[in-house]
Amino acid sequence: MNADKLTVVMYHYVRDLQNSRYPQIKGCDVRLFKEQIKFLQKHYNFVTIEQVINAYRGGA
């Protein structure tokens, strides 16, 4: 893991938007979310918060 670069992606509202109880809330449809996760998995490395902390502290 490169400790000098970190991109955090956070999703707050992933739902079936067609049947949402809260249509005024902008969210991400489940289908689109799955597509985006597949893309991210293909092009980036996922890490845990523990790995981030360890890298920040100078570990491997």
N, CA, C and O atoms as CSV, one atom per row, in Angstrom:
chain,resi,resn,atom,element,x,y,z
A,1,MET,N,N,0.845,-1.185,0.000
A,1,MET,CA,C,0.000,0.000,0.000
A,1,MET,C,C,0.882,1.237,0.000
A,1,MET,O,O,1.849,1.306,0.758
A,2,ASN,N,N,0.569,2.199,-0.825
A,2,ASN,CA,C,1.293,3.456,-0.876
A,2,ASN,C,C,0.732,4.383,0.190
A,2,ASN,O,O,-0.406,4.840,0.083
A,3,ALA,N,N,1.528,4.661,1.221
A,3,ALA,CA,C,1.061,5.482,2.336
A,3,ALA,C,C,0.911,6.950,1.957
A,3,ALA,O,O,0.320,7.722,2.712
A,4,ASP,N,N,1.436,7.346,0.797
A,4,ASP,CA,C,1.357,8.741,0.385
A,4,ASP,C,C,0.042,9.090,-0.306
A,4,ASP,O,O,-0.298,10.267,-0.424
A,5,LYS,N,N,-0.693,8.093,-0.758
A,5,LYS,CA,C,-1.943,8.353,-1.477
A,5,LYS,C,C,-3.058,7.489,-0.906
A,5,LYS,O,O,-2.890,6.290,-0.682
A,6,LEU,N,N,-4.177,8.117,-0.681
A,6,LEU,CA,C,-5.346,7.395,-0.200
A,6,LEU,C,C,-6.586,8.099,-0.729
A,6,LEU,O,O,-6.741,9.309,-0.569
A,7,THR,N,N,-7.449,7.343,-1.348
A,7,THR,CA,C,-8.731,7.864,-1.800
A,7,THR,C,C,-9.814,7.157,-1.009
A,7,THR,O,O,-9.853,5.928,-0.949
A,8,VAL,N,N,-10.683,7.931,-0.410
A,8,VAL,CA,C,-11.789,7.371,0.364
A,8,VAL,C,C,-13.070,7.598,-0.424
A,8,VAL,O,O,-13.362,8.715,-0.850
A,9,VAL,N,N,-13.819,6.540,-0.608
A,9,VAL,CA,C,-15.111,6.623,-1.282
A,9,VAL,C,C,-16.164,6.225,-0.263
A,9,VAL,O,O,-16.079,5.159,0.347
A,10,MET,N,N,-17.158,7.086,-0.080
A,10,MET,CA,C,-18.177,6.831,0.931
A,10,MET,C,C,-19.565,6.980,0.308
A,10,MET,O,O,-19.871,7.990,-0.326
A,11,TYR,N,N,-20.376,5.984,0.497
A,11,TYR,CA,C,-21.759,6.017,0.027
A,11,TYR,C,C,-22.666,6.171,1.242
A,11,TYR,O,O,-22.513,5.463,2.237
A,12,HIS,N,N,-23.605,7.098,1.152
A,12,HIS,CA,C,-24.488,7.365,2.280
A,12,HIS,C,C,-25.895,6.795,2.101
A,12,HIS,O,O,-26.580,6.523,3.087
A,13,TYR,N,N,-26.325,6.615,0.871
A,13,TYR,CA,C,-27.710,6.174,0.644
A,13,TYR,C,C,-27.755,5.310,-0.603
A,13,TYR,O,O,-27.849,5.818,-1.721
A,14,VAL,N,N,-27.686,4.004,-0.404
A,14,VAL,CA,C,-27.759,3.039,-1.506
A,14,VAL,C,C,-29.061,2.272,-1.322
A,14,VAL,O,O,-29.229,1.532,-0.352
A,15,ARG,N,N,-29.965,2.454,-2.251
A,15,ARG,CA,C,-31.288,1.838,-2.130
A,15,ARG,C,C,-31.864,1.582,-3.518
A,15,ARG,O,O,-31.337,2.048,-4.528
A,16,ASP,N,N,-32.954,0.833,-3.538
A,16,ASP,CA,C,-33.791,0.713,-4.728
A,16,ASP,C,C,-34.542,2.039,-4.833
A,16,ASP,O,O,-35.559,2.228,-4.166
A,17,LEU,N,N,-34.058,2.940,-5.650
A,17,LEU,CA,C,-34.600,4.297,-5.685
A,17,LEU,C,C,-36.014,4.363,-6.248
A,17,LEU,O,O,-36.758,5.289,-5.927
A,18,GLN,N,N,-36.395,3.408,-7.073
A,18,GLN,CA,C,-37.748,3.420,-7.634
A,18,GLN,C,C,-38.798,3.213,-6.550
A,18,GLN,O,O,-39.917,3.715,-6.661
A,19,ASN,N,N,-38.443,2.482,-5.512
A,19,ASN,CA,C,-39.396,2.191,-4.440
A,19,ASN,C,C,-39.006,2.871,-3.131
A,19,ASN,O,O,-39.379,2.409,-2.053
A,20,SER,N,N,-38.263,3.957,-3.224
A,20,SER,CA,C,-37.762,4.640,-2.037
A,20,SER,C,C,-38.887,5.335,-1.278
A,20,SER,O,O,-39.791,5.917,-1.878
A,21,ARG,N,N,-38.819,5.266,0.030
A,21,ARG,CA,C,-39.763,6.002,0.871
A,21,ARG,C,C,-39.393,7.478,0.928
A,21,ARG,O,O,-40.191,8.311,1.358
A,22,TYR,N,N,-38.172,7.796,0.489
A,22,TYR,CA,C,-37.672,9.167,0.564
A,22,TYR,C,C,-37.167,9.618,-0.812
A,22,TYR,O,O,-35.959,9.752,-1.005
A,23,PRO,N,N,-38.059,9.851,-1.755
A,23,PRO,CA,C,-37.645,10.180,-3.122
A,23,PRO,C,C,-36.884,11.501,-3.225
A,23,PRO,O,O,-36.165,11.719,-4.200
A,24,GLN,N,N,-37.028,12.382,-2.242
A,24,GLN,CA,C,-36.330,13.666,-2.290
A,24,GLN,C,C,-34.847,13.540,-1.934
A,24,GLN,O,O,-34.071,14.458,-2.198
A,25,ILE,N,N,-34.449,12.417,-1.341
A,25,ILE,CA,C,-33.048,12.207,-0.992
A,25,ILE,C,C,-32.316,11.668,-2.209
A,25,ILE,O,O,-32.710,10.659,-2.793
A,26,LYS,N,N,-31.249,12.354,-2.580
A,26,LYS,CA,C,-30.450,11.883,-3.712
A,26,LYS,C,C,-29.627,10.695,-3.240
A,26,LYS,O,O,-28.877,10.793,-2.269
A,27,GLY,N,N,-29.771,9.587,-3.925
A,27,GLY,CA,C,-29.050,8.383,-3.538
A,27,GLY,C,C,-28.471,7.673,-4.739
A,27,GLY,O,O,-28.501,8.174,-5.863
A,28,CYS,N,N,-27.948,6.507,-4.477
A,28,CYS,CA,C,-27.354,5.669,-5.519
A,28,CYS,C,C,-28.170,4.386,-5.606
A,28,CYS,O,O,-28.349,3.685,-4.611
A,29,ASP,N,N,-28.655,4.090,-6.785
A,29,ASP,CA,C,-29.412,2.867,-6.988
A,29,ASP,C,C,-28.499,1.652,-6.802
A,29,ASP,O,O,-27.310,1.717,-7.114
A,30,VAL,N,N,-29.038,0.574,-6.309
A,30,VAL,CA,C,-28.265,-0.637,-6.018
A,30,VAL,C,C,-27.527,-1.137,-7.254
A,30,VAL,O,O,-26.363,-1.526,-7.157
A,31,ARG,N,N,-28.169,-1.133,-8.396
A,31,ARG,CA,C,-27.535,-1.601,-9.634
A,31,ARG,C,C,-26.307,-0.759,-9.967
A,31,ARG,O,O,-25.248,-1.299,-10.284
A,32,LEU,N,N,-26.448,0.550,-9.897
A,32,LEU,CA,C,-25.331,1.447,-10.181
A,32,LEU,C,C,-24.224,1.279,-9.140
A,32,LEU,O,O,-23.041,1.307,-9.479
A,33,PHE,N,N,-24.602,1.105,-7.891
A,33,PHE,CA,C,-23.625,0.886,-6.822
A,33,PHE,C,C,-22.777,-0.352,-7.114
A,33,PHE,O,O,-21.554,-0.316,-6.975
A,34,LYS,N,N,-23.421,-1.439,-7.515
A,34,LYS,CA,C,-22.690,-2.672,-7.829
A,34,LYS,C,C,-21.732,-2.467,-8.999
A,34,LYS,O,O,-20.608,-2.968,-8.981
A,35,GLU,N,N,-22.175,-1.737,-10.007
A,35,GLU,CA,C,-21.305,-1.440,-11.157
A,35,GLU,C,C,-20.094,-0.621,-10.720
A,35,GLU,O,O,-18.971,-0.883,-11.152
A,36,GLN,N,N,-20.326,0.358,-9.874
A,36,GLN,CA,C,-19.227,1.200,-9.408
A,36,GLN,C,C,-18.238,0.410,-8.556
A,36,GLN,O,O,-17.029,0.610,-8.673
A,37,ILE,N,N,-18.727,-0.469,-7.713
A,37,ILE,CA,C,-17.840,-1.299,-6.887
A,37,ILE,C,C,-17.003,-2.219,-7.770
A,37,ILE,O,O,-15.810,-2.389,-7.521
A,38,LYS,N,N,-17.603,-2.808,-8.788
A,38,LYS,CA,C,-16.837,-3.657,-9.719
A,38,LYS,C,C,-15.723,-2.859,-10.389
A,38,LYS,O,O,-14.599,-3.345,-10.516
A,39,PHE,N,N,-16.030,-1.644,-10.815
A,39,PHE,CA,C,-15.021,-0.785,-11.433
A,39,PHE,C,C,-13.899,-0.487,-10.442
A,39,PHE,O,O,-12.720,-0.602,-10.779
A,40,LEU,N,N,-14.262,-0.110,-9.238
A,40,LEU,CA,C,-13.255,0.215,-8.226
A,40,LEU,C,C,-12.381,-0.992,-7.906
A,40,LEU,O,O,-11.168,-0.852,-7.749
A,41,GLN,N,N,-12.982,-2.171,-7.809
A,41,GLN,CA,C,-12.211,-3.385,-7.534
A,41,GLN,C,C,-11.228,-3.686,-8.660
A,41,GLN,O,O,-10.134,-4.194,-8.416
A,42,LYS,N,N,-11.615,-3.375,-9.880
A,42,LYS,CA,C,-10.758,-3.653,-11.031
A,42,LYS,C,C,-9.569,-2.690,-11.104
A,42,LYS,O,O,-8.485,-3.074,-11.543
A,43,HIS,N,N,-9.770,-1.451,-10.677
A,43,HIS,CA,C,-8.765,-0.414,-10.878
A,43,HIS,C,C,-8.059,0.058,-9.605
A,43,HIS,O,O,-7.086,0.808,-9.685
A,44,TYR,N,N,-8.532,-0.367,-8.444
A,44,TYR,CA,C,-7.957,0.100,-7.185
A,44,TYR,C,C,-7.823,-1.059,-6.208
A,44,TYR,O,O,-8.436,-2.112,-6.385
A,45,ASN,N,N,-7.017,-0.850,-5.182
A,45,ASN,CA,C,-6.882,-1.827,-4.102
A,45,ASN,C,C,-7.706,-1.369,-2.910
A,45,ASN,O,O,-7.565,-0.237,-2.447
A,46,PHE,N,N,-8.556,-2.237,-2.424
A,46,PHE,CA,C,-9.327,-1.938,-1.232
A,46,PHE,C,C,-8.463,-2.245,-0.016
A,46,PHE,O,O,-7.737,-3.239,-0.001
A,47,VAL,N,N,-8.540,-1.397,0.995
A,47,VAL,CA,C,-7.786,-1.618,2.226
A,47,VAL,C,C,-8.701,-1.382,3.420
A,47,VAL,O,O,-9.727,-0.709,3.319
A,48,THR,N,N,-8.309,-1.947,4.540
A,48,THR,CA,C,-9.059,-1.745,5.776
A,48,THR,C,C,-8.536,-0.502,6.487
A,48,THR,O,O,-7.450,-0.012,6.180
A,49,ILE,N,N,-9.304,-0.005,7.424
A,49,ILE,CA,C,-8.854,1.147,8.204
A,49,ILE,C,C,-7.607,0.789,9.008
A,49,ILE,O,O,-6.756,1.646,9.250
A,50,GLU,N,N,-7.496,-0.461,9.419
A,50,GLU,CA,C,-6.310,-0.901,10.152
A,50,GLU,C,C,-5.061,-0.797,9.281
A,50,GLU,O,O,-3.999,-0.401,9.760
A,51,GLN,N,N,-5.185,-1.152,8.008
A,51,GLN,CA,C,-4.057,-1.038,7.084
A,51,GLN,C,C,-3.667,0.424,6.869
A,51,GLN,O,O,-2.483,0.742,6.754
A,52,VAL,N,N,-4.634,1.288,6.815
A,52,VAL,CA,C,-4.363,2.714,6.649
A,52,VAL,C,C,-3.613,3.251,7.862
A,52,VAL,O,O,-2.612,3.952,7.721
A,53,ILE,N,N,-4.095,2.922,9.038
A,53,ILE,CA,C,-3.448,3.387,10.271
A,53,ILE,C,C,-2.028,2.855,10.358
A,53,ILE,O,O,-1.108,3.598,10.699
A,54,ASN,N,N,-1.839,1.591,10.057
A,54,ASN,CA,C,-0.513,0.982,10.103
A,54,ASN,C,C,0.437,1.670,9.118
A,54,ASN,O,O,1.587,1.946,9.461
A,55,ALA,N,N,-0.029,1.945,7.910
A,55,ALA,CA,C,0.806,2.622,6.915
A,55,ALA,C,C,1.139,4.041,7.369
A,55,ALA,O,O,2.262,4.510,7.184
A,56,TYR,N,N,0.170,4.713,7.956
A,56,TYR,CA,C,0.389,6.077,8.450
A,56,TYR,C,C,1.454,6.097,9.541
A,56,TYR,O,O,2.252,7.030,9.630
A,57,ARG,N,N,1.456,5.073,10.354
A,57,ARG,CA,C,2.427,4.979,11.454
A,57,ARG,C,C,3.782,4.448,11.000
A,57,ARG,O,O,4.705,4.325,11.806
A,58,GLY,N,N,3.902,4.136,9.718
A,58,GLY,CA,C,5.184,3.707,9.187
A,58,GLY,C,C,5.346,2.220,9.028
A,58,GLY,O,O,6.434,1.750,8.694
A,59,GLY,N,N,4.293,1.468,9.258
A,59,GLY,CA,C,4.349,0.018,9.083
A,59,GLY,C,C,4.147,-0.368,7.633
A,59,GLY,O,O,4.007,0.483,6.754
A,60,ALA,N,N,4.134,-1.663,7.404
A,60,ALA,CA,C,3.949,-2.171,6.036
A,60,ALA,C,C,2.485,-2.343,5.715
A,60,ALA,O,O,2.140,-2.761,4.609
